[in-house]
Amino acid sequence: MRDDRERLLDILEAVERIERYAARGRQAFERDELVQIWIVYHFQVIGEAARRVSEALCAAHPEVSWPQIVAMRNILVHDYSSVDLEEVWAAVERDLPALKRQVEAILREWG
C-alpha cells in the first residue's frame, strides 16, 4: 500500500511530465491530440494521488487545493465528454507551478 510520501512523489512526477510537454507551448497543445491526452492523463494521475492522500495530510496542508484537484480528476474521468481543453491549459499555467512548489515543500519537511 502506498503512503502519503509516495503519493506526493506521484503528484510531483506527473507535474514534471506535464511540464515536459507544456513547454512546447499552448499552440502545440491545441494542435496535437497526443499532447492533450498526455496532459489530461497526468492530471488524472495527480487527482487520483490527491484523492488517496490521508485526511491528516490534507488537514496539515490546507494551502493545497485538495478538493479542487480531486474535483478536476472526477470531471476528467467521469465527465470526459465535457472536458474543456482551455480550462486544462489554464490549469497548466495557473495551478501547476503552485502545486509543484507546495508538494516540494511538504516533501522537504519530511527530509
MIDOSE-1310 file (N, C-alpha, C; in nm, 2 decimals, decimal comma, always signed):
residues 111
mrdd	+0,08/-0,12/+0,00/+0,00/+0,00/+0,00/+0,09/+0,12/+0,00; +0,05/+0,22/-0,08/+0,13/+0,34/-0,10/+0,10/+0,44/+0,02; +0,20/+0,50/+0,07/+0,19/+0,60/+0,17/+0,18/+0,74/+0,12; +0,16/+0,84/+0,21/+0,15/+0,98/+0,16/+0,27/+1,03/+0,09
rerl	+0,39/+0,99/+0,13/+0,51/+1,03/+0,07/+0,51/+0,98/-0,08; +0,48/+0,86/-0,10/+0,48/+0,80/-0,23/+0,38/+0,87/-0,32; +0,26/+0,90/-0,26/+0,16/+0,97/-0,34/+0,20/+1,11/-0,38; +0,27/+1,18/-0,29/+0,32/+1,31/-0,32/+0,43/+1,30/-0,43
ldil	+0,51/+1,20/-0,43/+0,61/+1,18/-0,53/+0,54/+1,15/-0,67; +0,43/+1,07/-0,66/+0,35/+1,05/-0,78/+0,30/+1,18/-0,84; +0,25/+1,27/-0,75/+0,20/+1,40/-0,80/+0,31/+1,48/-0,86; +0,42/+1,48/-0,79/+0,54/+1,56/-0,84/+0,58/+1,50/-0,98
eave	+0,59/+1,37/-0,99/+0,63/+1,31/-1,12/+0,53/+1,35/-1,23; +0,40/+1,35/-1,20/+0,30/+1,38/-1,30/+0,31/+1,53/-1,34; +0,34/+1,61/-1,24/+0,35/+1,76/-1,27/+0,47/+1,77/-1,37; +0,58/+1,71/-1,34/+0,70/+1,72/-1,42/+0,68/+1,66/-1,56
rier	+0,60/+1,56/-1,57/+0,57/+1,51/-1,71/+0,48/+1,60/-1,78; +0,39/+1,67/-1,72/+0,30/+1,77/-1,78/+0,39/+1,88/-1,83; +0,48/+1,93/-1,74/+0,57/+2,04/-1,78/+0,65/+2,01/-1,90; +0,70/+1,89/-1,91/+0,78/+1,85/-2,03/+0,71/+1,88/-2,16
yaar	+0,58/+1,85/-2,17/+0,51/+1,87/-2,30/+0,45/+2,01/-2,30; +0,41/+2,07/-2,19/+0,36/+2,20/-2,18/+0,46/+2,30/-2,23; +0,59/+2,27/-2,21/+0,70/+2,36/-2,25/+0,70/+2,39/-2,40; +0,63/+2,30/-2,48/+0,62/+2,32/-2,62/+0,52/+2,44/-2,65
grqa	+0,44/+2,48/-2,55/+0,35/+2,59/-2,57/+0,21/+2,56/-2,60; +0,13/+2,66/-2,58/-0,02/+2,64/-2,60/-0,05/+2,60/-2,74; +0,01/+2,65/-2,84/-0,02/+2,61/-2,98/+0,00/+2,46/-3,00; +0,11/+2,41/-2,95/+0,14/+2,27/-2,96/+0,03/+2,19/-2,89
ferd	-0,01/+2,24/-2,78/-0,12/+2,17/-2,70/-0,25/+2,17/-2,78; -0,28/+2,28/-2,84/-0,41/+2,29/-2,92/-0,40/+2,21/-3,04; -0,29/+2,19/-3,11/-0,28/+2,12/-3,23/-0,26/+1,97/-3,22; -0,20/+1,93/-3,11/-0,15/+1,79/-3,10/-0,24/+1,71/-3,00
elvq	-0,32/+1,62/-3,06/-0,41/+1,55/-2,97/-0,34/+1,46/-2,87; -0,22/+1,41/-2,91/-0,14/+1,32/-2,82/-0,09/+1,40/-2,70; -0,05/+1,53/-2,73/-0,01/+1,61/-2,61/-0,13/+1,64/-2,52; -0,25/+1,67/-2,58/-0,37/+1,69/-2,50/-0,39/+1,56/-2,41
iwiv	-0,39/+1,45/-2,47/-0,42/+1,32/-2,40/-0,31/+1,30/-2,29; -0,19/+1,33/-2,32/-0,08/+1,31/-2,22/-0,10/+1,40/-2,10; -0,13/+1,53/-2,13/-0,15/+1,62/-2,02/-0,28/+1,59/-1,94; -0,39/+1,55/-2,00/-0,51/+1,52/-1,93/-0,48/+1,39/-1,85
yhfq	-0,42/+1,29/-1,90/-0,39/+1,17/-1,83/-0,31/+1,20/-1,70; -0,21/+1,29/-1,71/-0,13/+1,32/-1,59/-0,20/+1,40/-1,49; -0,30/+1,48/-1,54/-0,39/+1,55/-1,44/-0,47/+1,44/-1,37; -0,51/+1,34/-1,44/-0,59/+1,23/-1,37/-0,50/+1,16/-1,27
vige	-0,38/+1,14/-1,30/-0,28/+1,08/-1,20/-0,27/+1,17/-1,08; -0,25/+1,30/-1,10/-0,25/+1,39/-0,99/-0,37/+1,39/-0,90; -0,49/+1,39/-0,97/-0,61/+1,38/-0,89/-0,63/+1,25/-0,82; -0,59/+1,14/-0,88/-0,61/+1,01/-0,81/-0,51/+1,01/-0,69
aarr	-0,39/+1,05/-0,70/-0,30/+1,06/-0,59/-0,35/+1,15/-0,48; -0,40/+1,27/-0,52/-0,45/+1,36/-0,42/-0,58/+1,30/-0,35; -0,66/+1,23/-0,42/-0,77/+1,17/-0,36/-0,74/+1,06/-0,25; -0,62/+1,01/-0,27/-0,58/+0,90/-0,18/-0,48/+0,94/-0,07
vsea	-0,44/+1,07/-0,06/-0,36/+1,11/+0,05/-0,45/+1,11/+0,17; -0,38/+1,10/+0,29/-0,46/+1,09/+0,41/-0,53/+1,22/+0,45; -0,63/+1,20/+0,53/-0,70/+1,32/+0,58/-0,61/+1,40/+0,67; -0,52/+1,34/+0,74/-0,42/+1,41/+0,82/-0,33/+1,50/+0,74
lcaa	-0,29/+1,45/+0,63/-0,20/+1,53/+0,54/-0,28/+1,65/+0,48; -0,40/+1,62/+0,44/-0,49/+1,73/+0,38/-0,51/+1,84/+0,49; -0,54/+1,79/+0,61/-0,56/+1,89/+0,72/-0,44/+1,97/+0,76; -0,32/+1,90/+0,75/-0,20/+1,97/+0,78/-0,15/+2,07/+0,68
hpev	-0,21/+2,05/+0,55/-0,16/+2,13/+0,44/-0,28/+2,19/+0,36; -0,36/+2,28/+0,43/-0,48/+2,33/+0,36/-0,44/+2,43/+0,25; -0,31/+2,47/+0,24/-0,27/+2,55/+0,13/-0,28/+2,48/-0,01; -0,28/+2,35/+0,00/-0,30/+2,27/-0,13/-0,45/+2,26/-0,15
swpq	-0,49/+2,28/-0,27/-0,64/+2,28/-0,31/-0,68/+2,13/-0,33; -0,67/+2,05/-0,23/-0,70/+1,91/-0,24/-0,84/+1,88/-0,30; -0,95/+1,95/-0,25/-1,08/+1,92/-0,31/-1,09/+1,96/-0,46; -1,03/+2,07/-0,49/-1,04/+2,11/-0,63/-0,96/+2,02/-0,73
ivam	-0,85/+1,97/-0,68/-0,77/+1,87/-0,75/-0,85/+1,75/-0,78; -0,91/+1,70/-0,68/-0,99/+1,57/-0,69/-1,11/+1,60/-0,78; -1,17/+1,72/-0,76/-1,29/+1,75/-0,85/-1,25/+1,75/-1,00; -1,13/+1,81/-1,03/-1,09/+1,81/-1,17/-1,07/+1,67/-1,22
rnil	-1,01/+1,58/-1,13/-0,99/+1,44/-1,17/-1,12/+1,38/-1,20; -1,22/+1,40/-1,12/-1,36/+1,34/-1,14/-1,42/+1,39/-1,27; -1,40/+1,51/-1,30/-1,45/+1,56/-1,43/-1,38/+1,49/-1,55; -1,25/+1,49/-1,54/-1,17/+1,43/-1,65/-1,20/+1,28/-1,67
vhdy	-1,23/+1,21/-1,56/-1,25/+1,06/-1,56/-1,40/+1,03/-1,59; -1,49/+1,10/-1,53/-1,63/+1,06/-1,53/-1,71/+1,15/-1,63; -1,67/+1,27/-1,66/-1,74/+1,35/-1,75/-1,66/+1,40/-1,86; -1,58/+1,30/-1,92/-1,48/+1,33/-2,02/-1,53/+1,39/-2,14
ssvd	-1,66/+1,38/-2,17/-1,72/+1,44/-2,29/-1,73/+1,59/-2,28; -1,72/+1,64/-2,16/-1,74/+1,78/-2,14/-1,61/+1,85/-2,09; -1,49/+1,78/-2,11/-1,36/+1,84/-2,08/-1,34/+1,96/-2,16; -1,31/+2,07/-2,10/-1,28/+2,20/-2,16/-1,13/+2,21/-2,17
leev	-1,07/+2,19/-2,29/-0,93/+2,20/-2,31/-0,87/+2,34/-2,27; -0,95/+2,44/-2,29/-0,90/+2,57/-2,24/-0,88/+2,57/-2,09; -0,97/+2,51/-2,02/-0,95/+2,50/-1,87/-0,83/+2,41/-1,83; -0,81/+2,31/-1,91/-0,70/+2,22/-1,88/-0,57/+2,30/-1,90
waav	-0,56/+2,38/-2,01/-0,44/+2,46/-2,03/-0,43/+2,57/-1,93; -0,54/+2,63/-1,89/-0,54/+2,73/-1,78/-0,48/+2,67/-1,65; -0,52/+2,54/-1,62/-0,47/+2,48/-1,50/-0,32/+2,45/-1,51; -0,27/+2,42/-1,64/-0,13/+2,40/-1,66/-0,05/+2,53/-1,62
erdl	-0,10/+2,64/-1,67/-0,04/+2,77/-1,64/-0,06/+2,83/-1,50; -0,18/+2,81/-1,46/-0,22/+2,88/-1,33/-0,19/+2,80/-1,21; -0,22/+2,67/-1,22/-0,22/+2,59/-1,10/-0,10/+2,50/-1,08; -0,04/+2,45/-1,18/+0,07/+2,35/-1,17/+0,19/+2,41/-1,10
palk	+0,23/+2,53/-1,13/+0,35/+2,58/-1,07/+0,34/+2,59/-0,91; +0,22/+2,63/-0,87/+0,20/+2,64/-0,72/+0,19/+2,50/-0,66; +0,12/+2,41/-0,73/+0,11/+2,28/-0,68/+0,25/+2,21/-0,66; +0,33/+2,23/-0,76/+0,47/+2,18/-0,76/+0,54/+2,23/-0,64
rqve	+0,54/+2,36/-0,62/+0,61/+2,43/-0,50/+0,55/+2,37/-0,37; +0,42/+2,36/-0,36/+0,36/+2,31/-0,24/+0,40/+2,17/-0,21; +0,40/+2,08/-0,31/+0,44/+1,94/-0,29/+0,58/+1,93/-0,25; +0,67/+2,00/-0,32/+0,81/+2,00/-0,29/+0,84/+2,05/-0,15
ailr	+0,76/+2,15/-0,10/+0,78/+2,20/+0,03/+0,74/+2,09/+0,14; +0,63/+2,02/+0,11/+0,58/+1,91/+0,20/+0,69/+1,81/+0,21; +0,74/+1,77/+0,09/+0,84/+1,66/+0,09/+0,97/+1,70/+0,16; +1,01/+1,83/+0,15/+1,13/+1,88/+0,22/+1,11/+1,87/+0,37
ewg	+0,98/+1,90/+0,42/+0,95/+1,89/+0,56/+0,99/+1,75/+0,61; +0,97/+1,65/+0,53/+0,99/+1,51/+0,57/+1,13/+1,46/+0,55; +1,21/+1,55/+0,49/+1,35/+1,52/+0,48/+1,39/+1,43/+0,36
